Amino acid sequence: MEGCIFCKIVNRQIPSKIIYEDDQVVAFEDVNPQAPVHSLIVPKRHIATLADMGDEDYPLISHIFKIANRIARDKGISDRGFRVVVNCNGEAGQTVFHIHFHLLGGRQMHWPPG
């Protein structure tokens, strides 16, 4: 989608510290980290929000969680604990309307989060 910052990262129009890529997703470090480990996992195909996903997209979610586990292991936070967060629409805190999953860890997380 034209003007989408995550589409521009996926297409290498904007530089980013990419930590993982395959045919379905790109993962990169968040530019404004909220934890010692804060990576974003985004599908290469533009999907605006979680609510915009169709039945054909659900295998992608499984793949994203597989990659989140892999990154957590690679970053050494898998055993200590980590959080995966996806915000859907403005009231939930979504500011970039290209679905993305935050992988957070490396510190104690608190509940409730917001």
C-alpha positions as CSV (number, residue, x, y, z in Angstrom):
1,M,0.0,0.0,0.0
2,E,1.3,3.4,-1.0
3,G,2.7,5.4,1.9
4,C,2.8,2.5,4.4
5,I,6.0,2.6,6.4
6,F,6.1,-1.2,6.9
7,C,5.5,-1.8,3.2
8,K,8.5,0.5,2.5
9,I,10.6,-1.5,5.0
10,V,9.5,-4.8,3.4
11,N,10.4,-3.3,-0.1
12,R,13.7,-1.9,1.2
13,Q,12.7,1.7,0.5
14,I,13.4,2.5,4.1
15,P,16.4,1.1,6.0
16,S,15.8,-1.1,9.0
17,K,17.7,-3.6,11.1
18,I,16.2,-6.7,9.7
19,I,16.7,-9.8,11.9
20,Y,14.7,-12.4,9.9
21,E,13.1,-12.7,6.5
22,D,11.4,-15.4,4.5
23,D,8.8,-15.5,1.7
24,Q,5.9,-14.5,4.1
25,V,7.3,-12.2,6.7
26,V,10.0,-9.7,7.7
27,A,11.2,-9.1,11.3
28,F,13.1,-6.1,12.4
29,E,14.1,-4.2,15.5
30,D,11.7,-1.5,16.7
31,V,13.1,2.0,16.4
32,N,11.5,3.0,19.7
33,P,12.0,-0.1,21.9
34,Q,9.9,-0.6,25.0
35,A,12.0,-3.4,26.3
36,P,15.6,-4.7,25.9
37,V,14.3,-7.0,23.2
38,H,11.6,-5.3,21.0
39,S,11.3,-6.7,17.5
40,L,8.4,-6.4,15.0
41,I,7.2,-9.2,12.8
42,V,5.2,-8.1,9.8
43,P,3.7,-10.0,6.9
44,K,5.0,-9.0,3.5
45,R,1.5,-8.7,2.2
46,H,-0.3,-5.6,3.4
47,I,-3.1,-6.3,5.8
48,A,-4.3,-3.2,7.6
49,T,-5.5,-4.7,10.9
50,L,-6.2,-8.0,12.6
51,A,-9.9,-7.4,11.9
52,D,-9.2,-7.3,8.1
53,M,-7.8,-10.9,8.0
54,G,-9.7,-13.5,6.2
55,D,-9.9,-17.3,6.5
56,E,-7.0,-17.6,4.0
57,D,-4.7,-15.6,6.3
58,Y,-4.9,-17.8,9.4
59,P,-1.9,-20.0,8.3
60,L,0.1,-16.8,8.3
61,I,-0.7,-16.2,12.0
62,S,0.7,-19.7,12.8
63,H,3.8,-18.9,10.8
64,I,4.3,-15.5,12.6
65,F,4.1,-17.3,16.0
66,K,6.6,-19.8,14.8
67,I,9.0,-17.0,13.9
68,A,8.4,-15.2,17.2
69,N,9.5,-18.3,19.0
70,R,12.6,-18.6,16.8
71,I,13.5,-15.0,17.4
72,A,12.9,-15.3,21.2
73,R,15.3,-18.3,21.3
74,D,17.9,-16.5,19.1
75,K,17.8,-13.5,21.5
76,G,18.0,-15.7,24.6
77,I,14.7,-14.7,26.1
78,S,12.7,-17.8,25.4
79,D,13.3,-19.5,28.8
80,R,12.9,-16.3,30.8
81,G,9.7,-15.2,29.1
82,F,8.5,-12.9,26.4
83,R,5.3,-11.3,25.2
84,V,3.8,-11.1,21.7
85,V,1.4,-8.2,21.2
86,V,-0.8,-7.2,18.3
87,N,-2.9,-4.0,18.5
88,C,-6.1,-3.7,16.4
89,N,-7.2,-0.2,15.5
90,G,-6.7,3.1,17.2
91,E,-8.3,2.6,20.5
92,A,-6.1,-0.4,21.1
93,G,-3.0,1.6,20.2
94,Q,-2.4,0.7,16.6
95,T,-0.6,3.6,14.9
96,V,0.7,1.9,11.8
97,F,-2.1,0.3,9.8
98,H,-0.1,-2.7,8.5
99,I,-0.7,-5.7,10.9
100,H,2.4,-6.2,13.0
101,F,3.3,-8.3,16.0
102,H,5.5,-6.9,18.8
103,L,7.9,-9.4,20.4
104,L,9.0,-8.0,23.8
105,G,11.3,-9.4,26.4
106,G,14.4,-9.0,28.4
107,R,12.7,-7.5,31.4
108,Q,9.9,-8.2,33.8
109,M,6.5,-7.6,32.2
110,H,3.6,-6.3,34.2
111,W,-0.1,-6.9,34.1
112,P,-2.4,-5.3,33.2
113,P,-0.3,-3.9,30.3
114,G,-2.3,-0.8,29.4
